[in-house]
Amino acid sequence: MSDAPGMLVDPERDGPLDGVAALAARLARGEVTSHELVEAALDRIEATQSTLNAFRRVRVREALAEAAAADVELAAGSTGGRGGSAHGPGGPAADRHRPLLGVPIAIKDDTDIAGLPTAFGAAGEFPPAARDSEMVRRLKAAGAVIVGKTNTPEFGQWPFTEGPAFGVTRNPWDLDHSPGGSSGGAAAAVAAGLVPGAIGSDGAGSVRIPAAWTHLVGIKPQRGRISSAPVREQFNGLTVYGPLTRTVADGALLLDVLAGSLPVDRDSAPAPVEPFRSAAGHPPPRLRIGVSLHRPYSGMPASLDPAVRAAVERMAEVLARLGHDVVPVEPPYGLLGTIFLPRSMDGIRDWAGRVPDPSLLDPRTVANARTGRALRPFLALTRAAEPLARLNIGRIFRRIDVVLAPTTATPPPRVGELNRETNWATDQAIVAACPFAWPWNVLGWPAVNVPAGRTAAGLPVGAQLMGPAGSEALLISLAAQLEDSERWHLHHPGERAVPTA
């Protein structure tokens, strides 16, 4: 790895700093302070904002104050591993519930954090949120220091992170290319080492796509696994929160922290058979894995790039060498898109009604919101059809345990390549690049992107492991087994300070 400006590098170790869990352990041992980590993260964000442009909002004063408070708590020995009394401040409960104490984390700008606006990629002067969302509350309760909110395209509509409200977010592996979207800022921040982990959201692949294009692990959990509170659900049940990290164990740790629902949530998920971090610590049993290269029908042309196909086929070979039974499979997606479209467009309609100045909205957003209003009468039908779709597609899990598929159809596109002037042109471009991820959002089932290699030009590509309802622990265990074999977390981008075009 080249030591690029702003990269997360420890000069004493001559390499990247540790991830979420390792930083928490170093804090617990007193090897580093939260103030040092948070200040360094803020410095890296500032140093890369003119090139990488990962953040929409940065919490400089608040994050440093929270880091100072974390250091006081760490010094008092109120969490596990610090030698404090089990009956002292924090006690055993703190041992279990403050696993991120002092660790800098980023969140996507579709999520409320008290005191900051939630613009969700849109332009305008949004009022600051009055209170934290439940997801943010859980992060803070675990001790995380949220350093800022990351960039996302307007209302998360597109798998690129560009817009007039904030500019262009770039891929740290090559600044001429996109990190994807819609959690592109979160992925760029983690891949570049600005923070060890971030939380994105996934409504049609918005965690998995940028994870694939930035060489990260991206977990889309079961619908209802992480609370949507204060709202009942996001985008009519399509969207869920999910972690972006460099290792499976870090993603599993964040998922453990965030898991849980409230009475307001429309959906809830049964408790896992074991903590997700534990699942990341052991291999799965021998599995029957179905490889699917078939793209779901989206009404527009798309083809699988040879480099992506080769990467997924290579991952299938790795899984076979690890002892799994790998077979071809084609999920019967049918016309699943007819269930997806009304729900996604209605979500855009909803967000378009929240902006302070509708005249600043992208014309494509205005058109999508109009479509959402027209399709609202069909929402009930799409929800009623969902159980039948799950039953039909779920039949494949009578023969296999996990599906392995491409996360995207192409390697990372160049900046601006997918960002076309009209909705029709944009939709054609994004379907051609990203036709594989959205069905699991309709079904509400979990999926995990894993790094699958890089193209000859050095650009990352990914593969997704997809399972039936409640299979996060199995997918995490399988992903961790792949990580042990592939060692992808040892590879990091050498960020260029200036794009070549």
N, C-alpha and C positions, 0 to 999 in steps of 0.2 A: 504494500500500500504506500502511495506517496503521501507525504505530509502536506495536505492542501490547506489553504487558509480557512480557519473556522472549524476544522475537523476536530472531533473529540479524541484528543491524543494526550496520553500521559507521558511527559518527557522522561520520567524515571523508568517507565516500562518500554518506551519506544514502540508504542502501539496503541490501539484503541482502548479506551476505558471500558470497564465491565458494564454489563447490562443492568437491568432493574434489580434482580435478586442479588447479584454480586455487589452492587453499590450499596444496597440495604445492609448487606453483611459487613462491608467495610465501615459503614457508618456505625453499626453496632459494636464493632471492635475498636472504634475510636481512631481509625487510621485516617479519616478525613471528616470534615464537618459539613453539615448541610449548607452552611453559608458559602463554603468554598465551592461546592458542587453547583449550587444555584447561581452564584455569581459567575462561575465559568460558563454555565449554560447561557446566561443572559449575554455574556460577552460574545459567545459564538453566534448567537442569534443576531446580534447587532452587526457582527463582522460579515455575515453572509446575507443580510437582508437585501442588499443592493444587487446580489447575483442570484442566490437561491430563492429568496422571497417566500419563505415558508410560512410566515406568521402574519396574521391580520391584526392581532392585539397582543401586547406584551405587558405582563404584570410586574414591572420592575420593583416598585416600592412594596407592593403587597407580597410578592414572592420572597423578597429579602427579609421582610418582617416574619413571614411564616417559617423561613429557614432558621432565623434566630430563635424562634420559639421551639422549633424542633431540636435545635442544639441544646437548649436548656433541658428539654425532656430526655434527650439522649444522655446528657451528663448526669442526670438524676437517676439513670438506670431504671427507667420505668417501663422498658420493653425487654423482651427476651434476649438473652445472650449478652447482657451488659453487666451482669453481676449484681443487679439490684435484688432487694428482698421480694419474694413472691407476695408478701403482704404489704409492700410499700406502694407508693403512688403508681397507679396503673394496674399493678398486680397481675394475676394470671390472665384476666380478660384482655389487658393491653398486649400481653404476649401473643394472643391470637389475633387481635384486631388492629394492630398498628404495624403491619408488615412492610409498609412503604415509608416509614417515618424518615423524613428528610430528603427523599428521592425526588428530583425534578421530573415532572411529567407534563405533557402537552395534551390539550383537547382540541377538537374540531370546532369551528365557529358555527355550528348548528345547535350548540348546547349551552344552556343558561349557566352562567356563573355570576354570583351576586356582584354588582358594581360595574359589569362590562356589558356593552350591547351585544345582542345576538343578531348579526346581520345576515348570516347564512349566505355569504357571497354577494349580497346585493349592495347597491350604492344607497347612500342616504344617511341621515343622522338618526340612528335608532336609539331609543331610550335605554339606559342601563337596566339590566335585569334586577329585580327586587330580591330574588332569592336563588339559591343554587338548585339545579335539577337534582333528582335523586342520585343519578350516576356521579355527579360531581360531589355530592354529599358523602357518598361512599368512598370516593378517592381521598377526600380530606379526612374522613374518619380513619382511614388506613394510614394517614400521616403523609400522603403525597403532597408535594409543593407544586402547584400548577403554575407554570411559568408563562403561559399564554395560550391564545386561541389561534389555530392554524387555518390557512386559506383553503377555500372550497369554492367551486363554481356556483353560480347563482342557483340557490335551492337544491344543490347537489344533482343537477340534471344530467351532467355530462362526465365522461371518463377522461377529462382533462381539467386542469386547474388554471384557468385564464378568465379574466373579466375586467371591465373598465373600473370596477370599484377598487381593485387592488393590483392589477397588472398581470404578470405571468409568473407562476411558480415553476421552477425548473428541476430537472432530474440531476441529483448529485453525481450520477455515473457519467453523465454527459449533459452539460448545461444547454446544449442545443435541442435536447429532447424533453418531453413531458414526463413527469412522474406518474401521470394518470390522474384519476379522480373517481369519486369526488373527494375522497380523503387524501388528496394529493399533497397538501401542505403537511399533514401529519406524517405521511410516508417519507417525504423529502427530509423532514426534520430528524426522523429516526435514522434513515439511511445515511445522512451526512454526519450523524453523531452529535447533533445539537442537543438532543435529549435521548435517554436510553429507551424510552417507550412513549407511545401516544395512544389516545383513544380516538378512533374514527367511527363512522357509521356506514352501514351497508344496506342499500335499498335495491341495488341491481348489480352488485359486485363492487361497491364503492370502498370497501376495505380490501377485498381480494385483488382487484385490478391494480391499484397502486402498489400493493405489496409485491405483486408479480413483476412489475416494471421497475422496482427499486431494490429487489433482492432481500425481501423481508418475509417474515411469517405474519400472515394476516388471518385472524380467526373471526369468522361470522358464526356466532352462536345460535342455538335454537331460539326461535321466537319466544319471548317471555322469560328468557334466562336472565336478562338484564332489564331492570325496570325502565319504562319510558316516562315515568312520573316527572313532572306533574301532568303530562298529557296521557290519555288512555292508551294510545298507540301512535306510532309514527308512520305517516304515509299509508294509512289504512292497513297496517300490519306488514307492509313490505320491508320496512327499515328497522334494523337493530343496531345497537352499539357493538363495537368489537375492537380488540387491541391490535396494535401494530408494533412488532418488536423484532430484534435480530435473532432471538432464539425461541424455541418452542416453550421452554420452561418459563421464560419471562412472560410470554403471552398467557400461559396457563395461570401464572401467579396473578396477573391482572384480572383474568376472568374469575378466579376465586374471590378476589376483592369485590368485584362488581356484581357478582351473581346474587339474585334475590328479587322478589317482586313485592308490590304493594297492592292493597285492595283496589286502587284506581286502575291498575293495569288490566287490559282486556284479556291478556294471556299470561299464564305462568308456566314454568317448566318444573317437572319433578326434580327433586334433589338428585345430584349425580351419585353414582355408586361409591365414588371416592373423590377426594379433592382433585381438581384438575392438575395441580402441581405434582401430586403423587402419580397421576397417570403419565405425566411426562418423565417420570423417573424409572419406568420399567417398560420393556418391550411388550407389544400385544401378543396374543396367541397367534398361531398360524391362521391367516385369513385368506378368504377367497376374494380377490380384488378384480373388479370389472373395469377394463379400459374402454373409455368411450371417446371417440374422436368425432362423433356426429354432433353437428350444431343444431340446437333447437330452432324450429321455424320462427323467423322474425319478419317475414314478408319482404326482406331485402337481401341482396346477394352478399355472401361472405365466403371466404375460403381460408383454409388453415395454412399459415406461412410454413414453409418447409423447416425453418429453424425451430419453430415452436413444436411442430410435429415430432421432429427428431429429439427434442428435449423431453417431451412427454413419453415417447417410446423408450428413451434411455432410462427414465425414472421407473417405467414398468419393468425393465430388465433388472434394475437395482432391487426392486421389491421382490422379484423372483429369486435373485441371489440371496436375499435375506430369508428365504424359505416360504414365501407366500405363493399361493396358487393364483396366477394371473391369467385372466381370460377376457376375450372381447365381450362387450355388452353395449346395447343401445337402449337407453331409457325411452319409453314411449311418450315423448313430450306432447305430441299432437299439437292442438291449437291452444297451448297454455298461455300464449301471449294475449288472448282475448280476456283472460282473467287479470293479467298484469296491467294492461294499458289504462283502463278506467281508474284503477286505484292510484297509479302513479300520477296521472294527469290531475286527479282530484287533489292529491297532495300539493301539487304546484299551485292549483287554484287557491288552496287554503293559505299557503305561505304568501302568495301574491296579495292577499287581502290584509296582511299584517304590516306591509311596508309603509313608512311615513310619507313617501313620495312615489306613487305608482308611475309617474312620468319617467323615472330613472330606470325602470325595468328594461331588460333586454327585450327587443321585439319578439324574439323566439319564446321568451317566457310568457309574454302577453298572449301569444297564440296558443301556447300549451295550456295556460289557465283557462282560456276560452274553450278549448277542447275538453278540459276537465269539467267545466260547467255543463257542457252538452252531454257528457257521459255520466253525470251524477245519477240519473235514474237507473243505471245498470249496476251500481255498486252492490246492491243487495244480492243481485244474481251472481256476481263474481265471488262474493263471500260464500254463497250457497254452493257454488261449483267447486270450491277449493277441496273439501273432503273427498269428493269423487276423484279429483286429480291426484290427490295423495294416495288414494287406494290404487288407482291405475298405475301410477309410476312406481309406487312402493312395492309392487309385485316383484321388481327386480331383486329386492332384498331377501326374497325367498331362495335365491340362487347365489347371491354374493353378499359380502359384508360391507364393502366400501366401493365407491366409484372413483376412479382416477381419470381426470379429464384436463384438457387445457384450461387455464384461467382466462387467457385472451387468445385471439386468433393471430395476433401479430406481436412483434417486439415493440418496445416503446416508440411512439410516433415522434416526429420532430415537432417542436413548439409550433402551434398554429395549424398543424396538418389536419386536425379533426374539427377545428373551430371555424366552421363555415358561416356564410352570411345568412342563409335561410334555414328554416327548420328541416326542410326536405333534404338539403345537401348535408346538413349536420347529422341528421338521422342516418343517412346512407353511410357516412364516414364512420360513425360510432358503432353501428351494427356490424360493419365489415371488420372493425378492430376488436369488438368486445361482444360476441354473440353467445358466450358460454355461461356467464355467471348468473343471470337473472332468474332462471327457473327455481333455484333453491330459495329465493326470496318469496316467490309465490307459495311454495310448499311450506316455508317456515322452518326448514331443516338446517342443521349445521354443516359448515364446510370450512376447510382450512387451506389457504394458499401456502405452498412451500416453494422456495427457490429451486428452479429446475436446471439452472445453468445460464450461460451467457452466449450471445451470438458471436460470430467472428469479429464483429466490431466492438465487442465487450459490453453489449447492452443486456441487462437481465431479462429473463423470461421465467414464468412460473407455471406450476401445475396445481390443481386443486384436488383435495381429498374430500369426498362428499358422502355423507351418511344419512340414515333415516333419523326420525325424531329421537332426540335425547342421546345422540351418539358422540357428543363432544369428547368425552373421556377416551373413547376408542380412537377417534381421529387424532387426538393429541398424542396418544401413546404411539400411534403409527408414524406421525410426523416426527416425533422425537427419535424414533428408531432410524428414520431416514437421515435426520440431522447427524446422528452419531456416525453414520456411514459417509455422508456427503461433506460434513464439516463446513457447511456454507457460511457459518457465522465467523469464520476466519478471514473471509474476503470482504473488503470494503472499498468504496469508490475513492478515486483520487480526484477530488473536485477541482475543476478549472475555474479560475477567478473571473474569466471573461469568456462569453460564448463566441464561437467563431462565425456565427451568422446572426 
